[in-house]
């Protein structure tokens, strides 16, 4: 995975993990229920999404979840800023990309709680399942 030339926020465990460990935990943007694009109007934000997935798996408290979400926003904005020089940051494309980043952030703040692991070893929260479990549940619930 190429590292951007900007200062990405991620826990030390992310940087110390192997590519295989990251791939096992992180699947990019979205959930089994929602197919979310890995780019914002042409800017690839996969790195921000994968770090966010990592944090949701490794962090344990509500405060850490909030930090993960705000770092997600920070990382998306950094990746967008890397695509624009200082003069270019007043145009409609830049502003639209930033608006989408805030939209992604708002969605994880509102809907991300069910996917966050508050405590390891505790009873799973609703929505805190494997991808296969989630897809099976989704298929059962959509039958009329």
C-alpha positions as a Markdown table, in Angstrom:
| # | Residue | x | y | z |
|---|---|---|---|---|
| 1 | Unk | 0.0 | 0.0 | 0.0 |
| 2 | Unk | 1.5 | 3.3 | -1.0 |
| 3 | Unk | 1.7 | 5.9 | 1.8 |
| 4 | Unk | 0.6 | 9.4 | 0.9 |
| 5 | Unk | 3.0 | 12.3 | 1.4 |
| 6 | Unk | 0.7 | 13.7 | 4.1 |
| 7 | Unk | 0.5 | 12.9 | 7.8 |
| 8 | Unk | -2.1 | 10.3 | 8.1 |
| 9 | Unk | -3.6 | 9.6 | 11.6 |
| 10 | Unk | -3.5 | 5.9 | 12.5 |
| 11 | Unk | -2.6 | 4.0 | 15.7 |
| 12 | Unk | 0.8 | 2.5 | 16.0 |
| 13 | Unk | -0.6 | -1.0 | 15.6 |
| 14 | Unk | -1.8 | -0.1 | 12.1 |
| 15 | Unk | 1.7 | 0.9 | 11.0 |
| 16 | Unk | 3.2 | -2.2 | 12.7 |
| 17 | Unk | 0.8 | -4.7 | 11.1 |
| 18 | Unk | 1.6 | -6.8 | 8.1 |
| 19 | Unk | -0.4 | -6.3 | 4.9 |
| 20 | Unk | -2.0 | -9.7 | 5.5 |
| 21 | Unk | -3.2 | -8.6 | 9.0 |
| 22 | Unk | -4.6 | -5.4 | 7.5 |
| 23 | Unk | -6.4 | -7.2 | 4.7 |
| 24 | Unk | -8.0 | -9.7 | 7.1 |
| 25 | Unk | -9.6 | -6.9 | 9.2 |
| 26 | Unk | -10.0 | -4.0 | 6.7 |
| 27 | Unk | -12.3 | -4.2 | 3.7 |
| 28 | Unk | -12.4 | -0.5 | 2.7 |
| 29 | Unk | -15.5 | 1.8 | 2.7 |
| 30 | Unk | -19.0 | 0.6 | 3.5 |
| 31 | Unk | -20.6 | -2.4 | 5.2 |
| 32 | Unk | -22.1 | -5.6 | 4.1 |
| 33 | Unk | -25.4 | -3.7 | 3.9 |
| 34 | Unk | -24.2 | -0.6 | 2.0 |
| 35 | Unk | -21.9 | -0.5 | -1.0 |
| 36 | Unk | -20.1 | 2.8 | -0.4 |
| 37 | Unk | -17.6 | 4.1 | -3.0 |
| 38 | Unk | -13.9 | 4.0 | -2.1 |
| 39 | Unk | -13.5 | 7.4 | -3.7 |
| 40 | Unk | -14.9 | 10.9 | -3.4 |
| 41 | Unk | -15.3 | 12.4 | -6.8 |
| 42 | Unk | -12.1 | 10.8 | -8.1 |
| 43 | Unk | -10.0 | 11.0 | -4.8 |
| 44 | Unk | -9.2 | 7.5 | -3.5 |
| 45 | Unk | -10.0 | 7.4 | 0.2 |
| 46 | Unk | -9.5 | 3.6 | 0.7 |
| 47 | Unk | -6.6 | 4.3 | 3.1 |
| 48 | Unk | -8.8 | 6.4 | 5.3 |
| 49 | Unk | -11.5 | 3.7 | 5.3 |
| 50 | Unk | -9.1 | 0.9 | 6.0 |
| 51 | Unk | -7.6 | 2.7 | 9.0 |
| 52 | Unk | -11.1 | 3.5 | 10.2 |
| 53 | Unk | -12.0 | -0.3 | 10.0 |
| 54 | Unk | -8.8 | -1.1 | 11.9 |
| 55 | Unk | -9.6 | 1.3 | 14.7 |
| 56 | Unk | -13.2 | 0.0 | 15.0 |
| 57 | Unk | -11.7 | -3.5 | 15.5 |
| 58 | Unk | -9.0 | -2.5 | 17.9 |
| 59 | Unk | -10.4 | 0.4 | 19.9 |
| 60 | Unk | -12.6 | -0.5 | 22.9 |
| 61 | Unk | -14.3 | 2.6 | 24.4 |
| 62 | Unk | -16.9 | 5.1 | 23.1 |
| 63 | Unk | -14.2 | 7.8 | 23.4 |
| 64 | Unk | -11.9 | 5.8 | 21.2 |
| 65 | Unk | -14.7 | 5.3 | 18.7 |
| 66 | Unk | -15.2 | 9.1 | 18.5 |
| 67 | Unk | -11.4 | 9.5 | 18.0 |
| 68 | Unk | -11.6 | 6.9 | 15.2 |
| 69 | Unk | -14.4 | 8.8 | 13.5 |
| 70 | Unk | -12.7 | 12.2 | 13.8 |
| 71 | Unk | -9.4 | 10.7 | 12.5 |
| 72 | Unk | -11.4 | 9.3 | 9.6 |
| 73 | Unk | -12.6 | 12.8 | 8.7 |
| 74 | Unk | -9.0 | 14.2 | 9.2 |
| 75 | Unk | -7.6 | 11.5 | 6.9 |
| 76 | Unk | -10.2 | 12.0 | 4.2 |
| 77 | Unk | -9.6 | 15.7 | 4.2 |
| 78 | Unk | -5.8 | 15.2 | 4.0 |
| 79 | Unk | -6.2 | 12.9 | 1.0 |
| 80 | Unk | -8.4 | 15.4 | -0.7 |
| 81 | Unk | -6.0 | 18.3 | 0.1 |
| 82 | Unk | -3.2 | 16.3 | -1.4 |
| 83 | Unk | -5.1 | 16.4 | -4.8 |
| 84 | Unk | -5.4 | 20.2 | -4.7 |
| 85 | Unk | -2.8 | 22.9 | -4.5 |
| 86 | Unk | -3.5 | 25.9 | -2.3 |
| 87 | Unk | -4.8 | 28.0 | -5.2 |
| 88 | Unk | -7.2 | 25.2 | -6.3 |
| 89 | Unk | -8.8 | 24.9 | -2.8 |
| 90 | Unk | -11.6 | 27.4 | -3.5 |
| 91 | Unk | -13.2 | 25.7 | -6.5 |
| 92 | Unk | -16.5 | 23.8 | -6.7 |
| 93 | Unk | -14.7 | 20.4 | -7.1 |
| 94 | Unk | -12.7 | 20.9 | -3.9 |
| 95 | Unk | -15.7 | 22.1 | -1.9 |
| 96 | Unk | -17.8 | 19.2 | -3.2 |
| 97 | Unk | -15.2 | 16.7 | -2.2 |
| 98 | Unk | -14.9 | 18.2 | 1.3 |
| 99 | Unk | -18.7 | 18.2 | 1.6 |
| 100 | Unk | -18.7 | 14.5 | 0.7 |
| 101 | Unk | -16.1 | 13.8 | 3.4 |
| 102 | Unk | -18.3 | 15.4 | 6.0 |
| 103 | Unk | -21.2 | 13.3 | 4.7 |
| 104 | Unk | -19.2 | 10.1 | 5.1 |
| 105 | Unk | -18.1 | 11.3 | 8.6 |
| 106 | Unk | -21.7 | 12.0 | 9.6 |
| 107 | Unk | -22.9 | 8.6 | 8.4 |
| 108 | Unk | -20.3 | 6.8 | 10.5 |
| 109 | Unk | -21.1 | 8.9 | 13.6 |
| 110 | Unk | -24.8 | 8.1 | 13.2 |
| 111 | Unk | -24.7 | 4.5 | 12.0 |
| 112 | Unk | -21.3 | 3.2 | 13.0 |
| 113 | Unk | -22.1 | 2.4 | 16.6 |
| 114 | Unk | -23.6 | -1.0 | 15.8 |
| 115 | Unk | -20.3 | -2.0 | 14.1 |
| 116 | Unk | -18.0 | -0.8 | 16.8 |
| 117 | Unk | -16.6 | -3.3 | 19.2 |
| 118 | Unk | -17.0 | -1.7 | 22.6 |
| 119 | Unk | -15.4 | -4.4 | 24.6 |
| 120 | Unk | -13.6 | -7.5 | 23.5 |
| 121 | Unk | -15.1 | -10.7 | 24.9 |
| 122 | Unk | -18.4 | -9.1 | 25.7 |
| 123 | Unk | -21.7 | -10.0 | 24.1 |
| 124 | Unk | -21.9 | -8.8 | 20.6 |
| 125 | Unk | -23.8 | -5.6 | 19.9 |
| 126 | Unk | -26.5 | -5.8 | 17.3 |
| 127 | Unk | -24.8 | -5.5 | 13.9 |
| 128 | Unk | -21.4 | -6.6 | 15.2 |
| 129 | Unk | -21.1 | -9.7 | 13.1 |
| 130 | Unk | -18.8 | -11.2 | 10.5 |
| 131 | Unk | -19.5 | -10.3 | 6.9 |
| 132 | Unk | -20.9 | -13.8 | 6.2 |
| 133 | Unk | -23.2 | -13.5 | 9.3 |
| 134 | Unk | -24.4 | -10.1 | 8.1 |
| 135 | Unk | -25.1 | -11.2 | 4.6 |
| 136 | Unk | -27.0 | -14.3 | 5.8 |
| 137 | Unk | -29.1 | -12.1 | 8.2 |
| 138 | Unk | -29.7 | -9.5 | 5.4 |
| 139 | Unk | -31.0 | -12.3 | 3.1 |
| 140 | Unk | -33.3 | -13.7 | 5.8 |
| 141 | Unk | -34.7 | -10.2 | 6.6 |
| 142 | Unk | -35.4 | -9.2 | 3.0 |
| 143 | Unk | -37.7 | -12.2 | 2.3 |
| 144 | Unk | -41.4 | -11.2 | 2.5 |
